[in-house]
């Protein structure tokens, strides 16, 4: 644009978000007190995409969309465990090798979610056992901080740590599939959270599942301070959002897209600073929105 003119904000992903954000989120910015950093300084996320095969492209973008949201909100890779069961970006059928898109390829110029990604577990290393070990802090022999080497060092967790657990993939009534070969059951989730509570490994847990009959994975959780949300109830399916003709697959699920679009739109509407002056790994406007939305505290 012409020099000296203000830079236009990005358009909203969904115009229907505007009234909700204007009525609920923005008023929280009008208070006299500035953004104060809370005492939620120990935040850990475990993000799992458990599906293999090209046709499950969308499950990887689900995981990476939330991953990038957390990174923008100030959580570092040291405190994020990312588990991707299949290397979709390098799949032979991917026409844009090494890239993956949640909003569309746009001839390879779309928003590539593989930029700046640090994957901790991939391929056949993504198992139920590995997932449970991460939450309990139990490294396999040769892993962790040994002899000056740092191989899969797990985040430190204690009674002041807020933990987000995200599962995306295929599932059903009280089970979640890992690579079509094994299943994580709802009683496994209840058991590992109970062990974490006994071991004082969390203050609050935000448990998100994006799968069919997602809420059934939280059916047996008994310990306190675990907040569970999911994309579907018992007997319900969880659906893909949209496909991209250049990719030839559905590129994101509806639930993950709604979370991503809503928070992105909240940042667009509430940001008062020039986002291009922010480092890509930490966007203060995103931190502010997450604080006002009580997501930052939950994480």
C-alpha positions in Angstrom: 0.0 0.0 0.0 0.9 3.7 0.0 3.6 4.7 2.4 2.2 5.9 5.7 -1.1 4.2 5.4 -2.0 1.7 8.2 -1.6 -2.0 7.3 -4.9 -3.8 6.8 -5.6 -6.7 9.1 -6.0 -10.2 7.6 -9.6 -11.2 6.7 -11.4 -13.4 9.2 -11.6 -17.1 8.4 -15.2 -17.2 9.4 -17.3 -14.0 9.7 -19.7 -15.7 12.1 -16.8 -15.6 14.7 -17.0 -11.8 14.7 -19.9 -11.2 17.0 -18.7 -13.9 19.5 -15.2 -12.4 19.7 -16.5 -8.9 19.9 -19.0 -9.7 22.7 -17.0 -12.2 24.7 -13.3 -11.9 24.0 -12.7 -8.2 23.3 -14.4 -6.8 26.4 -11.7 -8.6 28.5 -9.2 -6.2 26.9 -11.0 -3.1 28.0 -10.3 -3.6 31.7 -7.8 -1.2 33.3 -5.3 -3.9 34.4 -2.8 -4.8 31.7 -2.0 -8.3 30.7 -0.4 -9.9 33.7 1.7 -13.1 33.5 0.1 -15.7 35.8 2.0 -18.3 37.8 1.3 -20.9 35.2 4.9 -21.1 34.2 5.3 -24.9 33.8 3.3 -25.9 30.7 3.7 -29.2 28.8 1.9 -30.6 25.8 1.8 -34.1 24.4 0.3 -34.1 20.8 -0.4 -37.4 19.1 -1.4 -38.2 15.5 -1.7 -41.9 15.6 -2.8 -42.7 12.0 -0.8 -44.1 9.2 -1.4 -44.0 5.4 -1.8 -41.2 2.9 -5.6 -41.0 3.2 -5.2 -39.9 6.9 -3.4 -36.7 5.8 -5.8 -34.6 7.9 -4.8 -36.2 11.2 -1.3 -34.8 10.8 -2.6 -31.3 10.0 -4.9 -31.5 13.1 -1.9 -32.2 15.3 0.4 -29.6 13.6 -2.3 -26.9 13.7 -2.5 -27.1 17.5 1.3 -27.5 17.7 1.9 -24.2 15.9 -0.8 -22.5 18.1 1.1 -23.5 21.2 4.5 -22.4 19.7 3.0 -19.0 18.8 1.7 -18.8 22.4 5.2 -19.1 23.8 5.5 -22.8 24.6 8.9 -24.1 23.4 9.7 -27.4 21.7 11.4 -28.5 25.0 8.0 -28.6 26.5 6.1 -30.2 23.6 6.2 -33.9 22.8 5.0 -34.3 19.2 4.2 -37.9 18.0 3.4 -38.4 14.3 2.8 -42.0 13.2 3.3 -41.3 9.5 5.6 -39.1 7.5 2.8 -37.6 5.3 4.9 -34.8 3.9 7.4 -37.2 2.4 4.8 -39.7 1.2 5.4 -40.7 -2.5 1.8 -39.5 -3.3 2.4 -36.0 -1.9 2.6 -33.7 -5.0 4.3 -31.1 -2.7 7.1 -33.2 -1.2 8.1 -32.2 2.3 5.1 -29.9 2.8 1.7 -30.2 4.3 -1.2 -27.8 4.2 -4.3 -27.4 6.3 -5.9 -24.6 4.3 -5.0 -25.7 0.8 -1.8 -26.1 -1.2 -2.3 -23.0 -3.4 0.2 -24.4 -5.9 2.7 -25.2 -3.1 2.6 -21.6 -1.8 0.1 -22.3 1.0 0.8 -22.2 4.7 3.3 -25.1 5.1 2.8 -26.6 8.6 6.1 -28.4 8.5 8.1 -25.2 8.9 10.0 -25.2 12.2 8.5 -28.5 13.4 10.4 -30.7 15.8 9.1 -34.2 15.9 10.0 -36.4 18.9 8.4 -39.7 17.9 7.7 -40.8 14.4 6.8 -44.0 12.4 6.7 -47.2 14.4 8.0 -45.5 17.5 4.5 -44.0 18.0 3.0 -46.7 20.2 0.7 -46.9 23.2 3.7 -47.8 25.4 5.7 -44.8 24.2 2.7 -42.4 24.8 2.2 -43.7 28.4 6.0 -43.5 29.1 6.0 -39.9 28.1 3.2 -39.0 30.5 4.9 -40.9 33.3 8.4 -39.7 32.6 9.8 -43.2 32.1 12.5 -43.3 29.4 13.5 -46.4 27.6 17.2 -47.5 28.3 19.5 -45.2 26.4 17.1 -42.4 26.3 17.0 -39.2 28.3 20.0 -37.3 29.7 22.7 -40.0 29.9 26.4 -39.6 29.5 26.1 -36.0 28.3 23.8 -37.1 25.5 20.2 -35.8 25.3 18.1 -38.3 23.3 14.4 -37.8 23.7 14.7 -35.9 27.0 11.2 -35.7 28.4 9.9 -32.5 29.9 10.1 -32.1 33.6 6.7 -32.3 35.2 5.6 -31.7 38.9 2.6 -30.7 40.9 2.8 -27.2 39.3 2.8 -28.4 35.7 -0.2 -27.9 33.4 -0.4 -30.6 30.8 -2.3 -30.6 27.5 -2.9 -34.0 25.9 -4.2 -34.1 22.4 -5.2 -37.3 20.6 -6.2 -37.2 16.9 -6.8 -40.2 14.7 -9.4 -43.0 14.5 -11.3 -44.3 17.4 -14.6 -45.6 18.7 -16.5 -46.3 21.9 -13.8 -46.2 24.7 -10.9 -46.9 22.4 -8.4 -44.9 20.3 -6.4 -46.7 17.5 -2.6 -46.5 17.2 -1.5 -47.3 13.6 -4.2 -49.9 13.1 -2.1 -52.3 15.2 -3.1 -51.6 18.8 -5.5 -49.6 20.8 -5.4 -47.1 23.7 -8.4 -47.8 25.9 -10.3 -45.3 28.1 -9.3 -47.2 31.1 -5.6 -46.8 30.0 -6.2 -43.0 30.0 -7.9 -43.1 33.4 -5.0 -45.3 34.8 -2.2 -43.1 33.5 -3.9 -39.9 34.8 -4.3 -41.6 38.2 -0.7 -42.5 38.3 0.3 -39.0 37.3 -1.9 -37.7 40.2 -0.2 -40.1 42.7 3.3 -39.1 41.4 2.4 -35.4 41.5 3.1 -34.9 37.8 0.4 -32.3 37.1 -1.6 -29.4 38.4 -4.3 -29.4 35.7 -4.7 -31.5 32.6 -6.5 -30.4 29.5 -7.4 -33.6 27.6 -8.6 -33.1 24.0 -9.6 -35.9 21.6 -10.5 -35.4 18.0 -11.8 -38.8 16.9 -15.1 -40.6 16.5 -17.0 -41.0 19.8 -14.2 -38.9 21.4 -15.8 -38.1 24.7 -15.9 -41.8 25.6 -12.1 -41.7 26.1 -12.8 -39.6 29.3 -15.5 -41.9 30.7 -13.4 -43.5 33.4 -11.3 -40.5 34.6 -11.7 -40.1 38.4 -8.8 -37.9 39.5 -9.4 -34.1 40.0 -8.4 -31.2 37.8 -8.7 -33.0 34.5 -10.7 -31.0 31.9 -11.9 -33.1 28.9 -13.2 -31.9 25.6 -13.8 -33.8 22.4 -15.1 -33.6 18.9 -18.0 -36.1 19.3 -20.2 -37.8 21.8 -20.9 -41.5 22.2 -22.5 -42.8 19.0 -21.3 -39.8 16.9 -18.7 -39.6 14.2 -16.1 -36.9 13.8 -15.8 -35.6 10.2 -13.3 -34.1 7.9 -13.7 -30.4 7.0 -12.8 -30.1 3.4 -10.6 -31.5 0.7 -8.0 -29.8 -1.6 -8.0 -30.9 -5.2 -4.3 -30.3 -5.6 -3.5 -32.6 -2.6 -6.3 -35.0 -3.4 -7.2 -35.6 0.3 -9.2 -34.0 3.1 -6.7 -31.6 4.6 -8.1 -31.0 8.2 -10.9 -32.2 10.4 -13.8 -30.0 11.3 -13.1 -29.8 15.0 -9.4 -28.9 14.7 -10.3 -26.4 12.0 -12.8 -24.6 14.2 -10.3 -24.3 17.0 -7.6 -23.0 14.7 -9.9 -20.6 12.8 -11.6 -19.2 15.9 -8.3 -18.5 17.8 -6.7 -17.1 14.6 -9.7 -14.8 14.1 -9.6 -13.7 17.8 -6.0 -12.7 17.3 -6.8 -10.9 14.1 -9.5 -8.8 15.8 -7.8 -8.1 19.0 -4.2 -7.5 17.9 -3.1 -3.9 18.3 0.6 -4.5 17.4 2.3 -5.2 14.1 2.5 -8.9 13.9 5.4 -8.7 11.4 7.6 -7.3 14.2 7.1 -10.4 16.3 9.4 -13.4 16.0 7.5 -16.4 14.5 8.1 -18.6 17.5 6.3 -16.2 20.0 3.4 -14.0 19.0 2.4 -11.7 21.9 -1.1 -11.1 20.4 -1.7 -14.9 20.5 -0.5 -15.0 24.1 -2.9 -12.2 25.0 -5.8 -13.9 23.4 -5.0 -17.2 25.0 -4.8 -15.5 28.4 -8.2 -13.7 28.0 -9.7 -16.9 26.7 -8.4 -18.8 29.7 -6.5 -21.2 27.4 -3.1 -20.0 28.4 -3.9 -20.8 32.0 -5.2 -24.2 31.1 -2.0 -25.0 29.2 
